[in-house]
Amino acid sequence: MTQSTYWNRIAQKAKEEGRPFFSLAPMEAVTGSVFRRVVMKASAPDVFYTEFTNALAITHPLAKESTKGRLYIDPKEDPKPIVQLWGNSGEDFAKAAVEVRKQGYQAIDINTGCPDIAVIKNHSGSDLIRHFDTTKEIIEGARTAGLPVSVKTRLGFSELSEYKTWIPFLLEQDIPVLTVHVRTKEEMSKVPAHYELIDDLVKMRDEIAPDTLLQINGDIMDYQEGIKLAQEHPGVDGIMIGRGIFSNPFAFEKEPQEHSSEELLNLLRYQLDLYDEFVAKGIPGHFAPLQRFFKIYVRGMKHAAEIRNDLMQTKTTDDARKVITKIENHEY
């Protein structure tokens, strides 16, 4: 088992149920408190992550206000999310770790896989795959607050073969969990995930860091696909689902069920209500436009394209509620 009681608890519960643990991937402008609670209501995974947050911004006097929305945890959230941080300075991570601990976070995850060009220009995210020393420095910096520090990454920056040195290096850092999106930065999501390399990753983990939990990410759409992948690759401890949630908000259901349009519209109403609550708290900072979520709820409905188009024209939550009422009144 890992040295982290936090992660041991998660892994042990899943193990007792004869399955890997499941998590919702950290996604920019998606996995804030509002959407985490929507997924929690639909069907919760074992682990949630925050949107990724700049470690420097968390304590910077001019930027820290902008992180409040990203770091907000509602008292009703259970389980509490893991905070995912990005950056390129051990000192920034050390300061951020102290602050997030004060805010009630129990674990930190470091982003070394983001392919966004602005993040890479900042020598952060997947650029760290090319800078082992900086990566080591930020892991050590993040640890200074005493919270467990995990890492999320990709197989390589531009070449697939980079995983043969990069993954062993990360495993040598004595981390409780390593999450691998099984593609390179260059591949983005344009090619199928490299499941053929999972057994090699398990072998590396077993040889270098048998106490580190290995979590796999990439192209896994729902709980059933995650279970199948873990069965095909013994030694995988965790499954992370990202874009699958946009196809199915009930992606973490252990027993898949049919969900009516009414259920989906009620879930959308719930998200609109939570969004209004969030805004009413007066928390400044980035909060994603609701429009990016609408496709989740109308997919598969009659006249879905027209409904989605109308939803995309909305400017307020009340406008969106009017569209829901039109759907319910069969006005499409």
Backbone hydrogen bonds in HBPLUS format (Angstrom, degrees):
<---DONOR---> <-ACCEPTOR-->    atom                        ^
c    i                          cat <-CA-CA->   ^        H-A-AA   ^      H-
h    n   atom  resd res      DA  || num        DHA   H-A  angle D-A-AA Bond
n    s   type  num  typ     dist DA aas  dist angle  dist       angle   num
A0008-ASN N   A0004-SER O   2.88 MM   4  6.03 154.4  1.95 147.8 156.3     1
A0009-ARG N   A0005-THR O   3.08 MM   4  6.11 155.5  2.14 143.1 147.3     2
A0011-ALA N   A0007-TRP O   2.89 MM   4  6.11 173.7  1.90 160.7 162.1     3
A0012-GLN N   A0008-ASN O   2.76 MM   4  5.74 159.5  1.80 149.7 156.0     4
A0013-LYS N   A0009-ARG O   3.16 MM   4  6.21 162.3  2.19 142.2 146.5     5
A0014-ALA N   A0010-ILE O   3.30 MM   4  6.54 165.5  2.32 148.1 151.6     6
A0015-LYS N   A0011-ALA O   2.88 MM   4  6.04 157.2  1.93 147.3 154.6     7
A0016-GLU N   A0012-GLN O   2.88 MM   4  6.10 157.6  1.93 152.5 157.5     8
A0017-GLU N   A0014-ALA O   2.99 MM   3  5.11 130.7  2.24  97.1 111.1     9
A0019-ARG N   A0014-ALA O   3.07 MM   5  5.38 162.9  2.10 137.8 141.4    10
A0018-GLY N   A0015-LYS O   2.87 MM   3  4.86 157.6  1.92 104.6 110.9    11
A0021-PHE N   A0237-ASP O   2.98 MM 216  6.53 150.7  2.07 153.4 152.9    12
A0239-ILE N   A0021-PHE O   2.82 MM 218  6.26 153.1  1.89 158.6 167.6    13
A0046-ASP N   A0022-PHE O   2.88 MM  24  5.31 132.7  2.11 128.0 141.4    14
A0047-VAL N   A0022-PHE O   3.07 MM  25  6.39 140.8  2.23 148.1 156.3    15
A0023-SER N   A0239-ILE O   2.90 MM 216  6.36 145.8  2.02 154.3 159.2    16
A0241-ILE N   A0023-SER O   2.91 MM 218  6.29 166.1  1.93 167.4 166.0    17
A0024-LEU N   A0047-VAL O   3.04 MM  23  6.54 151.0  2.13 159.1 164.7    18
A0025-ALA N   A0241-ILE O   2.85 MM 216  5.66 172.1  1.85 142.6 143.5    19
A0030-VAL N   A0027-MET O   3.05 MM   3  5.27 149.1  2.15 134.9 129.3    20
A0031-THR N   A0027-MET O   3.13 MM   4  5.49 165.2  2.16 145.1 148.1    21
A0036-ARG N   A0032-GLY O   3.02 MM   4  6.17 161.7  2.05 161.1 167.0    22
A0037-ARG N   A0033-SER O   3.11 MM   4  6.25 153.7  2.18 145.2 150.9    23
A0038-VAL N   A0034-VAL O   3.14 MM   4  6.51 140.2  2.30 141.0 152.5    24
A0039-VAL N   A0035-PHE O   2.99 MM   4  6.29 164.6  2.02 156.7 158.5    25
A0040-MET N   A0036-ARG O   2.87 MM   4  6.07 150.3  1.96 142.2 151.7    26
A0041-LYS N   A0037-ARG O   3.01 MM   4  6.15 148.3  2.12 136.4 143.3    27
A0042-ALA N   A0038-VAL O   2.97 MM   4  6.28 154.4  2.04 146.8 154.3    28
A0043-SER N   A0039-VAL O   2.79 MM   4  5.81 161.4  1.82 158.3 160.5    29
A0082-ILE N   A0048-PHE O   2.83 MM  34  6.23 155.5  1.89 139.9 144.5    30
A0050-THR N   A0082-ILE O   2.91 MM  32  6.25 144.7  2.04 164.6 164.7    31
A0053-THR N   A0084-GLN O   2.89 MM  31  6.26 157.8  1.94 148.1 153.6    32
A0086-TRP N   A0053-THR O   2.94 MM  33  6.03 147.1  2.05 141.6 143.3    33
A0055-ALA N   A0086-TRP O   2.86 MM  31  5.78 172.7  1.87 165.0 166.1    34
A0060-HIS N   A0056-LEU O   3.17 MM   4  6.10 129.2  2.44 143.7 157.5    35
A0063-ALA N   A0060-HIS O   3.00 MM   3  5.24 141.1  2.16 108.0 119.6    36
A0064-LYS N   A0060-HIS O   2.84 MM   4  5.42 151.6  1.92 170.4 164.8    37
A0066-SER N   A0063-ALA O   2.87 MM   3  5.49 132.9  2.09 117.0 129.3    38
A0067-THR N   A0064-LYS O   3.15 MM   3  5.40 152.6  2.23 104.5 112.6    39
A0068-LYS N   A0065-GLU O   3.26 MM   3  5.60 162.7  2.29 110.0 115.2    40
A0071-LEU N   A0067-THR O   2.92 MM   4  6.09 151.7  2.00 156.2 164.5    41
A0072-TYR N   A0068-LYS O   2.94 MM   4  5.79 117.1  2.35 139.4 152.5    42
A0077-GLU N   A0074-ASP O   2.94 MM   3  5.49 164.2  1.96 120.6 125.9    43
A0083-VAL N   A0107-ALA O   3.26 MM  24  6.59 154.2  2.33 158.4 150.7    44
A0109-ASP N   A0083-VAL O   2.83 MM  26  6.11 154.4  1.90 156.7 156.7    45
A0085-LEU N   A0109-ASP O   2.86 MM  24  6.27 157.7  1.91 169.7 174.3    46
A0111-ASN N   A0085-LEU O   2.92 MM  26  6.02 167.1  1.93 167.4 166.9    47
A0093-PHE N   A0089-SER O   3.08 MM   4  6.43 158.3  2.12 152.3 158.3    48
A0094-ALA N   A0090-GLY O   2.90 MM   4  6.12 150.9  1.99 145.8 154.1    49
A0095-LYS N   A0091-GLU O   3.06 MM   4  6.33 163.9  2.08 152.0 155.0    50
A0096-ALA N   A0092-ASP O   2.90 MM   4  6.06 161.2  1.93 147.6 153.7    51
A0097-ALA N   A0093-PHE O   2.83 MM   4  5.87 155.1  1.89 145.5 152.0    52
A0098-VAL N   A0094-ALA O   3.31 MM   4  6.57 155.2  2.38 143.5 148.4    53
A0099-GLU N   A0095-LYS O   3.21 MM   4  6.51 158.4  2.26 146.2 152.0    54
A0100-VAL N   A0096-ALA O   2.85 MM   4  6.13 166.9  1.87 162.2 164.6    55
A0101-ARG N   A0097-ALA O   3.05 MM   4  6.08 148.5  2.16 140.2 148.7    56
A0102-LYS N   A0098-VAL O   3.14 MM   4  6.39 153.1  2.21 141.7 148.5    57
A0103-GLN N   A0099-GLU O   3.08 MM   4  6.43 141.6  2.24 141.8 152.7    58
A0105-TYR N   A0100-VAL O   3.02 MM   5  5.61 154.8  2.09 162.0 154.0    59
A0104-GLY N   A0101-ARG O   3.00 MM   3  5.23 160.3  2.04 107.7 113.4    60
A0108-ILE N   A0148-PRO O   2.98 MM  40  6.24 173.7  1.98 172.0 173.7    61
A0150-SER N   A0108-ILE O   2.89 MM  42  6.32 163.5  1.92 155.4 157.0    62
A0110-ILE N   A0150-SER O   2.86 MM  40  6.23 153.4  1.93 136.3 143.1    63
A0152-LYS N   A0110-ILE O   2.91 MM  42  6.10 168.4  1.92 166.0 163.2    64
A0112-THR N   A0152-LYS O   2.82 MM  40  5.86 160.2  1.85 166.6 173.5    65
A0126-SER N   A0114-CYS O   2.96 MM  12  5.11 167.9  1.97 135.8 133.2    66
A0120-ILE N   A0116-ASP O   2.98 MM   4  6.28 157.5  2.03 154.1 161.2    67
A0121-LYS N   A0117-ILE O   2.91 MM   4  6.13 156.7  1.97 148.4 154.2    68
A0122-ASN N   A0119-VAL O   3.05 MM   3  5.03 132.1  2.29  94.2 107.8    69
A0124-SER N   A0119-VAL O   3.11 MM   5  5.47 152.1  2.19 144.0 147.9    70
A0123-HIS N   A0120-ILE O   2.75 MM   3  4.95 151.1  1.84 114.3 117.6    71
A0127-ASP N   A0124-SER O   3.09 MM   3  5.35 148.0  2.20 137.4 131.9    72
A0128-LEU N   A0125-GLY O   3.09 MM   3  5.96 160.5  2.13 123.3 127.8    73
A0129-ILE N   A0126-SER O   3.04 MM   3  5.54 157.3  2.09 112.3 118.8    74
A0130-ARG N   A0127-ASP O   2.98 MM   3  5.71 158.4  2.02 117.7 124.0    75
A0131-HIS N   A0128-LEU O   2.84 MM   3  4.78 161.1  1.88 106.2 112.1    76
A0135-THR N   A0131-HIS O   3.13 MM   4  6.39 161.4  2.17 152.9 158.5    77
A0136-LYS N   A0132-PHE O   2.94 MM   4  6.21 161.7  1.97 154.7 159.1    78
A0137-GLU N   A0133-ASP O   2.99 MM   4  6.22 156.4  2.04 147.4 154.1    79
A0138-ILE N   A0134-THR O   2.94 MM   4  6.26 154.9  2.00 153.0 158.8    80
A0139-ILE N   A0135-THR O   3.01 MM   4  6.24 157.8  2.06 152.9 159.0    81
A0140-GLU N   A0136-LYS O   3.04 MM   4  6.23 165.2  2.07 149.2 153.3    82
A0141-GLY N   A0137-GLU O   2.89 MM   4  6.07 149.9  1.99 140.7 150.0    83
A0142-ALA N   A0138-ILE O   2.87 MM   4  5.99 162.4  1.90 146.8 150.8    84
A0143-ARG N   A0139-ILE O   3.14 MM   4  6.34 138.9  2.32 140.9 151.5    85
A0144-THR N   A0141-GLY O   3.23 MM   3  5.65 158.2  2.28 110.8 116.9    86
A0146-GLY N   A0143-ARG O   2.88 MM   3  5.52 164.9  1.90 125.1 130.0    87
A0151-VAL N   A0177-VAL O   3.20 MM  26  6.60 160.4  2.24 154.7 159.3    88
A0179-THR N   A0151-VAL O   2.87 MM  28  6.23 171.6  1.88 161.1 164.0    89
A0153-THR N   A0179-THR O   2.87 MM  26  6.25 156.9  1.92 160.4 166.9    90
A0181-HIS N   A0153-THR O   2.84 MM  28  6.11 177.3  1.84 156.5 157.2    91
A0155-LEU N   A0183-ARG O   2.88 MM  28  5.50 152.9  1.95 138.7 141.0    92
A0185-LYS N   A0156-GLY O   2.94 MM  29  6.40 148.6  2.04 140.2 148.3    93
A0186-GLU N   A0157-PHE O   2.95 MM  29  6.23 150.4  2.04 168.9 178.2    94
A0162-GLU N   A0159-GLU O   3.18 MM   3  5.68 160.1  2.22 111.2 117.3    95
A0163-TYR N   A0160-LEU O   3.21 MM   3  6.29 173.2  2.22 130.1 130.9    96
A0164-LYS N   A0161-SER O   3.08 MM   3  5.87 159.8  2.12 121.6 126.3    97
A0165-THR N   A0162-GLU O   3.12 MM   3  5.82 158.1  2.17 118.2 123.6    98
A0166-TRP N   A0162-GLU O   2.94 MM   4  6.02 173.0  1.94 162.4 163.5    99
A0167-ILE N   A0163-TYR O   3.11 MM   4  5.30 153.8  2.18 123.0 130.9   100
A0169-PHE N   A0165-THR O   3.15 MM   4  6.24 153.6  2.23 139.9 147.6   101
A0170-LEU N   A0166-TRP O   3.04 MM   4  6.40 159.3  2.09 153.6 158.4   102
A0171-LEU N   A0167-ILE O   2.93 MM   4  6.20 161.0  1.97 155.9 161.6   103
A0172-GLU N   A0168-PRO O   2.97 MM   4  6.19 138.7  2.15 144.7 155.2   104
A0172-GLU N   A0169-PHE O   3.16 MM   3  5.18 128.8  2.44  94.8 108.1   105
A0173-GLN N   A0170-LEU O   2.96 MM   3  5.32 158.2  2.01 109.9 117.0   106
A0213-LEU N   A0176-PRO O   2.81 MM  37  6.07 172.4  1.81 147.3 144.6   107
A0178-LEU N   A0213-LEU O   2.87 MM  35  6.26 160.4  1.91 171.3 177.6   108
A0215-GLN N   A0178-LEU O   2.90 MM  37  6.10 171.0  1.90 149.1 150.8   109
A0180-VAL N   A0215-GLN O   2.85 MM  35  6.32 158.9  1.90 167.2 166.8   110
A0217-ASN N   A0180-VAL O   3.00 MM  37  5.88 155.0  2.06 143.3 137.5   111
A0183-ARG N   A0181-HIS O   2.69 MM   2  5.70 142.8  1.83 106.4  96.1   112
A0182-VAL N   A0217-ASN O   3.08 MM  35  6.45 150.0  2.18 175.5 166.6   113
A0194-HIS N   A0182-VAL O   2.83 MM  12  5.32 176.3  1.83 158.3 157.0   114
A0188-MET N   A0185-LYS O   3.05 MM   3  5.33 145.2  2.18 105.1 115.3   115
A0190-LYS N   A0187-GLU O   2.78 MM   3  5.70 164.7  1.80 161.0 162.8   116
A0195-TYR N   A0193-ALA O   2.97 MM   2  5.80 133.8  2.19 106.3  92.6   117
A0197-LEU N   A0194-HIS O   3.12 MM   3  5.82 167.1  2.14 116.9 121.0   118
A0198-ILE N   A0195-TYR O   3.05 MM   3  5.33 164.6  2.08 113.0 118.0   119
A0200-ASP N   A0197-LEU O   3.09 MM   3  5.25 121.6  2.44 100.4 115.1   120
A0201-LEU N   A0197-LEU O   3.03 MM   4  6.40 150.6  2.12 151.0 159.9   121
A0201-LEU N   A0198-ILE O   2.99 MM   3  5.01 115.2  2.42  95.4 111.6   122
A0202-VAL N   A0198-ILE O   2.89 MM   4  6.25 156.5  1.95 155.9 162.6   123
A0203-LYS N   A0199-ASP O   2.96 MM   4  6.17 155.0  2.02 141.7 148.6   124
A0204-MET N   A0200-ASP O   2.95 MM   4  6.24 158.6  2.00 148.2 153.4   125
A0205-ARG N   A0201-LEU O   2.94 MM   4  6.18 164.4  1.96 150.1 154.5   126
A0206-ASP N   A0202-VAL O   2.83 MM   4  6.08 164.4  1.86 154.1 158.3   127
A0207-GLU N   A0203-LYS O   3.00 MM   4  6.18 150.1  2.09 146.5 154.1   128
A0208-ILE N   A0204-MET O   2.84 MM   4  5.92 162.8  1.87 157.7 162.4   129
A0209-ALA N   A0205-ARG O   2.79 MM   4  5.11 142.6  1.93 132.5 145.1   130
A0212-THR N   A0209-ALA O   2.90 MM   3  5.54 166.7  1.92 126.5 131.0   131
A0237-ASP N   A0214-LEU O   2.89 MM  23  5.32 145.1  2.01 147.8 158.1   132
A0238-GLY N   A0214-LEU O   3.07 MM  24  6.20 152.8  2.14 141.0 138.7   133
A0216-ILE N   A0238-GLY O   2.97 MM  22  6.30 156.6  2.02 142.4 139.4   134
A0240-MET N   A0216-ILE O   2.91 MM  24  6.01 167.7  1.92 157.9 155.6   135
A0226-GLY N   A0222-ASP O   3.02 MM   4  6.30 153.2  2.09 150.4 158.9   136
A0223-TYR N   A0251-ALA O   2.82 MM  28  6.05 148.7  1.92 174.9 166.0   137
A0227-ILE N   A0223-TYR O   2.87 MM   4  6.18 156.8  1.93 155.0 160.7   138
A0228-LYS N   A0224-GLN O   3.04 MM   4  6.25 164.4  2.07 148.8 152.8   139
A0229-LEU N   A0225-GLU O   2.95 MM   4  6.15 160.3  1.98 147.1 152.4   140
A0230-ALA N   A0226-GLY O   2.99 MM   4  6.20 162.0  2.03 149.9 154.6   141
A0231-GLN N   A0227-ILE O   2.93 MM   4  6.17 150.1  2.02 148.3 157.0   142
A0232-GLU N   A0228-LYS O   2.95 MM   4  6.19 148.0  2.05 147.2 156.0   143
A0233-HIS N   A0229-LEU O   3.04 MM   4  6.22 128.0  2.32 139.1 152.6   144
A0236-VAL N   A0233-HIS O   3.25 MM   3  6.26 152.9  2.32 148.8 151.6   145
A0245-ILE N   A0242-GLY O   3.17 MM   3  6.19 166.4  2.19 129.6 131.3   146
A0246-PHE N   A0243-ARG O   2.90 MM   3  5.53 152.7  1.98 118.4 126.1   147
A0247-SER N   A0244-GLY O   3.05 MM   3  5.32 143.4  2.19 103.0 113.6   148
A0248-ASN N   A0244-GLY O   3.09 MM   4  6.37 141.0  2.25 143.3 154.8   149
A0251-ALA N   A0248-ASN O   3.01 MM   3  5.26 134.5  2.22 126.4 123.1   150
A0253-GLU N   A0250-PHE O   3.01 MM   3  5.65 163.8  2.03 128.2 129.1   151
A0264-LEU N   A0260-SER O   3.13 MM   4  6.52 161.2  2.17 150.9 155.5   152
A0265-LEU N   A0261-SER O   2.83 MM   4  6.07 159.9  1.87 153.7 159.4   153
A0266-ASN N   A0262-GLU O   2.90 MM   4  6.11 150.2  1.99 146.0 154.4   154
A0267-LEU N   A0263-GLU O   2.96 MM   4  6.23 145.4  2.08 142.9 152.5   155
A0268-LEU N   A0264-LEU O   2.94 MM   4  6.29 150.0  2.03 145.3 153.7   156
A0269-ARG N   A0265-LEU O   2.87 MM   4  6.15 158.9  1.91 146.0 151.8   157
A0270-TYR N   A0266-ASN O   2.93 MM   4  6.14 151.8  2.01 139.7 147.6   158
A0271-GLN N   A0267-LEU O   2.98 MM   4  6.32 151.0  2.06 143.9 151.2   159
A0272-LEU N   A0268-LEU O   2.93 MM   4  6.27 157.3  1.98 153.8 160.0   160
A0273-ASP N   A0269-ARG O   2.87 MM   4  6.17 156.5  1.92 151.5 158.1   161
A0274-LEU N   A0270-TYR O   2.92 MM   4  6.18 161.7  1.96 150.2 155.1   162
A0275-TYR N   A0271-GLN O   2.86 MM   4  6.04 153.7  1.93 146.4 154.2   163
A0276-ASP N   A0272-LEU O   3.00 MM   4  6.28 157.2  2.05 146.4 151.7   164
A0277-GLU N   A0273-ASP O   3.00 MM   4  6.34 157.4  2.05 148.6 154.9   165
A0278-PHE N   A0274-LEU O   2.88 MM   4  6.11 158.7  1.92 150.2 156.0   166
A0279-VAL N   A0275-TYR O   2.97 MM   4  6.23 165.4  1.99 156.0 158.6   167
A0280-ALA N   A0276-ASP O   2.92 MM   4  6.07 152.5  2.00 145.5 153.8   168
A0281-LYS N   A0278-PHE O   3.16 MM   3  5.43 144.1  2.29 101.4 111.5   169
A0282-GLY N   A0279-VAL O   2.92 MM   3  5.48 158.8  1.96 114.3 121.3   170
A0293-PHE N   A0290-LEU O   2.87 MM   3  5.70 162.1  1.90 130.0 135.6   171
A0294-PHE N   A0291-GLN O   3.11 MM   3  5.44 148.0  2.22 110.5 119.1   172
A0296-ILE N   A0293-PHE O   2.98 MM   3  5.70 146.9  2.10 121.3 130.0   173
A0297-TYR N   A0294-PHE O   3.06 MM   3  5.69 135.6  2.26 114.2 123.8   174
A0299-ARG N   A0295-LYS O   3.29 MM   4  5.78 136.7  2.49 141.9 145.5   175
A0301-MET N   A0298-VAL O   3.00 MM   3  5.55 165.4  2.02 138.5 139.7   176
A0304-ALA N   A0301-MET O   3.23 MM   3  5.04 129.5  2.50 132.5 122.3   177
A0307-ILE N   A0303-HIS O   2.93 MM   4  6.20 166.6  1.95 161.3 165.8   178
A0308-ARG N   A0304-ALA O   2.81 MM   4  5.92 166.1  1.82 152.6 157.0   179
A0309-ASN N   A0305-ALA O   2.94 MM   4  6.06 154.6  2.01 141.3 148.8   180
A0310-ASP N   A0306-GLU O   2.96 MM   4  6.27 156.6  2.02 148.8 154.5   181
A0311-LEU N   A0307-ILE O   2.87 MM   4  6.19 158.8  1.91 153.1 159.5   182
A0312-MET N   A0308-ARG O   2.83 MM   4  6.07 150.6  1.91 149.1 157.4   183
A0313-GLN N   A0310-ASP O   3.10 MM   3  5.19 140.6  2.26  97.4 108.9   184
A0314-THR N   A0311-LEU O   3.07 MM   3  5.31 154.9  2.14 105.4 113.3   185
A0320-ALA N   A0316-THR O   3.17 MM   4  6.56 156.3  2.22 145.7 151.6   186
A0321-ARG N   A0317-THR O   2.91 MM   4  6.22 149.9  2.00 145.5 154.2   187
A0322-LYS N   A0318-ASP O   3.03 MM   4  6.32 144.3  2.16 143.1 152.0   188
A0322-LYS N   A0319-ASP O   3.13 MM   3  5.19 123.1  2.47  94.0 108.2   189
A0323-VAL N   A0319-ASP O   3.24 MM   4  6.68 147.0  2.36 144.1 152.3   190
A0324-ILE N   A0320-ALA O   3.08 MM   4  6.47 155.5  2.14 148.2 154.8   191
A0325-THR N   A0321-ARG O   2.95 MM   4  6.27 156.4  2.01 147.3 153.4   192
A0326-LYS N   A0322-LYS O   2.98 MM   4  6.29 152.6  2.06 143.7 151.0   193
A0327-ILE N   A0323-VAL O   2.96 MM   4  6.34 153.6  2.03 150.3 157.3   194
A0328-GLU N   A0324-ILE O   2.95 MM   4  6.28 162.3  1.98 152.3 157.0   195
A0329-ASN N   A0325-THR O   2.87 MM   4  6.10 138.0  2.05 144.1 156.2   196
A0331-GLU N   A0326-LYS O   2.91 MM   5  5.20 170.0  1.92 157.7 156.6   197
A0330-HIS N   A0327-ILE O   3.00 MM   3  5.11 157.6  2.05 109.6 113.1   198
